[in-house]
């Protein structure tokens, strides 16, 4: 299944600068984090992928936007109703909606797919200067130091590119070979 159509829709709707710490490069790192975690936790990979692309897509600013999760959940429902989330079932949509709604304020969930979504996002916190606290992760699998270090290194490399001398080269961070998002 190609993610190209949904990525194009979401990136066109995104109101912030594409180089935002909540923008497309973040979505792709969350996707990579989530797919790696899913292979360990058994989470639903399709829900995790859609979460990665949608969870921050409705932000209005980078700093204080407490309603961005519920807006993303509503957007996910609109996309589902319009047929833009192929292969997603109604139960998977409920997981996606719950994950988007709660990703900012909730810390744990009994549903492994929702917990995996939240951890995939939290593993990318170093991009905004926050060190990942293993005790604030929802799954034991995400608490592994090697996984935290891997995600931390990738997030910090992006920060170096954006805020350092290599800010003009983001190509290797998109991590989705079939799509190169417009900057």
SESE-358050 format. One record per residue (C-alpha): residue in three letters; x, y, z. Coordinates in steps of 0.001 Angstrom, whole numbers, padded with zeros to 6 digits. Each point is the difference from the previous one (the first is absolute). Example, Ala and Ser with C-alpha at 12.3 -4.5 7.8 and 13.67 -1.06 7.14 Angstrom:
2
<rest = Ala	X = 012300	Y = -004500	Z = 007800>
<rest = Ser	X = 001370	Y = 003440	Z = -000660>
REM end
This chain:
183
<rest = Unk	X = 000000	Y = 000000	Z = 000000>
<rest = Unk	X = 001334	Y = 003391	Z = -000962>
<rest = Unk	X = -000148	Y = 002800	Z = 002545>
<rest = Unk	X = 000580	Y = 002614	Z = -002702>
<rest = Unk	X = -003640	Y = 001215	Z = -000248>
<rest = Unk	X = -000470	Y = 000478	Z = 003737>
<rest = Unk	X = 003413	Y = 001627	Z = 000422>
<rest = Unk	X = -000804	Y = 002457	Z = -002753>
<rest = Unk	X = -003388	Y = 000863	Z = 001532>
<rest = Unk	X = 001409	Y = 000400	Z = 003495>
<rest = Unk	X = 003047	Y = 002012	Z = -001033>
<rest = Unk	X = -002154	Y = 002394	Z = -002056>
<rest = Unk	X = -002265	Y = 000585	Z = 002982>
<rest = Unk	X = 002869	Y = 000526	Z = 002460>
<rest = Unk	X = -000139	Y = 003664	Z = 001061>
<rest = Unk	X = 003547	Y = 000325	Z = 001346>
<rest = Unk	X = 003359	Y = 000244	Z = -001708>
<rest = Unk	X = 001000	Y = -003428	Z = -001368>
<rest = Unk	X = 003176	Y = 000224	Z = 002100>
<rest = Unk	X = -002041	Y = 000349	Z = 003178>
<rest = Unk	X = 000979	Y = -002354	Z = 002835>
<rest = Unk	X = -003541	Y = -001364	Z = -000396>
<rest = Unk	X = 000190	Y = -000278	Z = -003797>
<rest = Unk	X = 000616	Y = -002692	Z = -002600>
<rest = Unk	X = 003486	Y = -001002	Z = 001164>
<rest = Unk	X = -001463	Y = -000601	Z = 003491>
<rest = Unk	X = -002838	Y = -002041	Z = -001500>
<rest = Unk	X = 002494	Y = -002212	Z = -001811>
<rest = Unk	X = 002118	Y = -000531	Z = 003124>
<rest = Unk	X = -003152	Y = -000888	Z = 001966>
<rest = Unk	X = -000883	Y = -002399	Z = -002822>
<rest = Unk	X = 003417	Y = -001667	Z = 000201>
<rest = Unk	X = -000171	Y = -000129	Z = 003813>
<rest = Unk	X = -003508	Y = -001439	Z = -000170>
<rest = Unk	X = 000753	Y = -002635	Z = -002597>
<rest = Unk	X = 003030	Y = -001167	Z = 001958>
<rest = Unk	X = -002022	Y = -000106	Z = 003217>
<rest = Unk	X = -002909	Y = -001750	Z = -001749>
<rest = Unk	X = 002314	Y = -002791	Z = -001086>
<rest = Unk	X = 000733	Y = -000592	Z = 003690>
<rest = Unk	X = -003335	Y = 000834	Z = 001689>
<rest = Unk	X = -002303	Y = -001519	Z = -002594>
<rest = Unk	X = -001837	Y = 003308	Z = -000474>
<rest = Unk	X = -002062	Y = 000555	Z = -003129>
<rest = Unk	X = 002463	Y = 001473	Z = -002498>
<rest = Unk	X = -002655	Y = 001658	Z = -002150>
<rest = Unk	X = -001404	Y = 001944	Z = 002957>
<rest = Unk	X = 003524	Y = 000932	Z = 001079>
<rest = Unk	X = 000859	Y = 001281	Z = -003488>
<rest = Unk	X = -003132	Y = 002099	Z = -000276>
<rest = Unk	X = 000549	Y = 001331	Z = 003517>
<rest = Unk	X = 003534	Y = 001065	Z = -000911>
<rest = Unk	X = -001276	Y = 001969	Z = -002987>
<rest = Unk	X = -003020	Y = 001557	Z = 001697>
<rest = Unk	X = 000679	Y = 000594	Z = 003705>
<rest = Unk	X = 001637	Y = 003451	Z = -000399>
<rest = Unk	X = -001389	Y = 000860	Z = -003427>
<rest = Unk	X = -002624	Y = 002421	Z = 001344>
<rest = Unk	X = 002255	Y = 002102	Z = 002201>
<rest = Unk	X = -000503	Y = 003749	Z = -000245>
<rest = Unk	X = 003320	Y = 000810	Z = 001669>
<rest = Unk	X = 003053	Y = -001803	Z = 001328>
<rest = Unk	X = -000322	Y = 000892	Z = 003659>
<rest = Unk	X = -003406	Y = 000180	Z = 001662>
<rest = Unk	X = -002757	Y = -001730	Z = -001906>
<rest = Unk	X = -001927	Y = -002261	Z = 002394>
<rest = Unk	X = -002731	Y = -000794	Z = -002522>
<rest = Unk	X = 002247	Y = -001282	Z = -002785>
<rest = Unk	X = -000552	Y = -003648	Z = 000981>
<rest = Unk	X = -003810	Y = 000198	Z = -000095>
<rest = Unk	X = 000222	Y = 001918	Z = -003302>
<rest = Unk	X = 002229	Y = -002778	Z = -001398>
<rest = Unk	X = -002527	Y = -002592	Z = 001205>
<rest = Unk	X = -002800	Y = 001862	Z = -001804>
<rest = Unk	X = 002178	Y = 000266	Z = -003115>
<rest = Unk	X = 000640	Y = -003756	Z = 000126>
<rest = Unk	X = -003750	Y = -000625	Z = 000132>
<rest = Unk	X = -000581	Y = 002340	Z = -002951>
<rest = Unk	X = 002706	Y = -001758	Z = -002009>
<rest = Unk	X = -001465	Y = -003408	Z = 000865>
<rest = Unk	X = -003513	Y = 001092	Z = -000973>
<rest = Unk	X = 001333	Y = 001339	Z = -003318>
<rest = Unk	X = 001796	Y = -003285	Z = -000756>
<rest = Unk	X = 003536	Y = 001366	Z = 000363>
<rest = Unk	X = 001127	Y = -002530	Z = 002621>
<rest = Unk	X = -000047	Y = -003184	Z = -002055>
<rest = Unk	X = -000127	Y = -003332	Z = 001764>
<rest = Unk	X = -000824	Y = 001623	Z = 003354>
<rest = Unk	X = -002962	Y = -001629	Z = 001752>
<rest = Unk	X = -002418	Y = 001707	Z = 002376>
<rest = Unk	X = 001662	Y = -001578	Z = 003083>
<rest = Unk	X = 003402	Y = 001205	Z = -001256>
<rest = Unk	X = -001444	Y = 003480	Z = -000515>
<rest = Unk	X = -001126	Y = 000011	Z = 003648>
<rest = Unk	X = 003561	Y = -000857	Z = 001044>
<rest = Unk	X = 001407	Y = 002741	Z = -002242>
<rest = Unk	X = -002462	Y = 002575	Z = 001325>
<rest = Unk	X = 000773	Y = -000913	Z = 003621>
<rest = Unk	X = 003753	Y = 000111	Z = -000660>
<rest = Unk	X = -000209	Y = 003431	Z = -001662>
<rest = Unk	X = -002314	Y = 001441	Z = 002657>
<rest = Unk	X = 002106	Y = -001114	Z = 002952>
<rest = Unk	X = 003565	Y = 000170	Z = -001256>
<rest = Unk	X = 000857	Y = 003287	Z = 001700>
<rest = Unk	X = -001400	Y = -000560	Z = 003487>
<rest = Unk	X = -000559	Y = -003698	Z = 000557>
<rest = Unk	X = 002890	Y = -002139	Z = 001205>
<rest = Unk	X = -001117	Y = -003586	Z = -000273>
<rest = Unk	X = -002669	Y = -002086	Z = -001663>
<rest = Unk	X = -000976	Y = -003648	Z = 000283>
<rest = Unk	X = -000271	Y = -000296	Z = -003787>
<rest = Unk	X = 003491	Y = -000881	Z = -001236>
<rest = Unk	X = -000517	Y = 001757	Z = -003322>
<rest = Unk	X = -000951	Y = 003300	Z = 001653>
<rest = Unk	X = 002858	Y = -000326	Z = 002500>
<rest = Unk	X = 002418	Y = -000704	Z = -002864>
<rest = Unk	X = -001203	Y = 003110	Z = -001853>
<rest = Unk	X = 000617	Y = 002176	Z = 003037>
<rest = Unk	X = 003446	Y = -001471	Z = 000608>
<rest = Unk	X = 000962	Y = 000441	Z = -003649>
<rest = Unk	X = -000746	Y = 003714	Z = 000377>
<rest = Unk	X = 001690	Y = 000379	Z = 003403>
<rest = Unk	X = 003174	Y = -001644	Z = -001259>
<rest = Unk	X = 000412	Y = 003055	Z = -002259>
<rest = Unk	X = -000123	Y = 002553	Z = 002848>
<rest = Unk	X = 003722	Y = 000849	Z = -000263>
<rest = Unk	X = -000888	Y = 002001	Z = -003125>
<rest = Unk	X = -001473	Y = 002634	Z = 002357>
<rest = Unk	X = 002731	Y = -000278	Z = 002642>
<rest = Unk	X = -001751	Y = -002500	Z = 002278>
<rest = Unk	X = 001854	Y = -003097	Z = 001150>
<rest = Unk	X = -002139	Y = -003131	Z = -000184>
<rest = Unk	X = -000951	Y = -001202	Z = 003473>
<rest = Unk	X = -000456	Y = -003794	Z = -000146>
<rest = Unk	X = -002480	Y = 000205	Z = 002881>
<rest = Unk	X = -002309	Y = 002129	Z = -002177>
<rest = Unk	X = -000104	Y = -002575	Z = -002785>
<rest = Unk	X = -003033	Y = -002272	Z = -000181>
<rest = Unk	X = 001637	Y = -003255	Z = -001133>
<rest = Unk	X = 002845	Y = -001983	Z = 001467>
<rest = Unk	X = 001374	Y = -000479	Z = -003507>
<rest = Unk	X = 000455	Y = 003762	Z = -000516>
<rest = Unk	X = 001854	Y = 000280	Z = 003318>
<rest = Unk	X = 002958	Y = -001986	Z = -001330>
<rest = Unk	X = 003061	Y = 002257	Z = 000169>
<rest = Unk	X = 001240	Y = -001018	Z = -003459>
<rest = Unk	X = -003321	Y = 001039	Z = -001575>
<rest = Unk	X = -000047	Y = 003310	Z = 001874>
<rest = Unk	X = 003597	Y = 000691	Z = -001067>
<rest = Unk	X = -000771	Y = -000848	Z = -003643>
<rest = Unk	X = -003005	Y = 002337	Z = -000086>
<rest = Unk	X = 001868	Y = 002711	Z = 001913>
<rest = Unk	X = 002871	Y = -000065	Z = -002479>
<rest = Unk	X = -002371	Y = 000368	Z = -002958>
<rest = Unk	X = -001936	Y = 002871	Z = 001593>
<rest = Unk	X = 003181	Y = 001851	Z = 000940>
<rest = Unk	X = 001425	Y = -000465	Z = -003504>
<rest = Unk	X = -003085	Y = 001729	Z = -001391>
<rest = Unk	X = 000447	Y = 002863	Z = 002476>
<rest = Unk	X = 003588	Y = 000368	Z = -001112>
<rest = Unk	X = -001103	Y = 000215	Z = -003631>
<rest = Unk	X = -002739	Y = 002528	Z = 000706>
<rest = Unk	X = 001777	Y = 002186	Z = 002527>
<rest = Unk	X = 003599	Y = -000711	Z = -000967>
<rest = Unk	X = 002061	Y = 000412	Z = -003125>
<rest = Unk	X = -001693	Y = -002717	Z = -002058>
<rest = Unk	X = -003516	Y = 001467	Z = 000123>
<rest = Unk	X = -000299	Y = -000119	Z = -003776>
<rest = Unk	X = 000028	Y = -003806	Z = -000231>
<rest = Unk	X = -002966	Y = -001950	Z = 001337>
<rest = Unk	X = -000263	Y = -002625	Z = -002723>
<rest = Unk	X = 001263	Y = -002879	Z = 002108>
<rest = Unk	X = -002447	Y = 000739	Z = 002822>
<rest = Unk	X = -003212	Y = -000595	Z = -001926>
<rest = Unk	X = 000520	Y = -003750	Z = 000398>
<rest = Unk	X = -002640	Y = -000842	Z = -002535>
<rest = Unk	X = 001764	Y = -000764	Z = -003236>
<rest = Unk	X = -003086	Y = 000186	Z = -002225>
<rest = Unk	X = -000879	Y = 003556	Z = 001022>
<rest = Unk	X = 001924	Y = 003208	Z = 000187>
<rest = Unk	X = -002166	Y = 002564	Z = 001719>
<rest = Unk	X = 000001	Y = 003528	Z = -001318>
<rest = Unk	X = 001878	Y = 002432	Z = 002196>
REM end
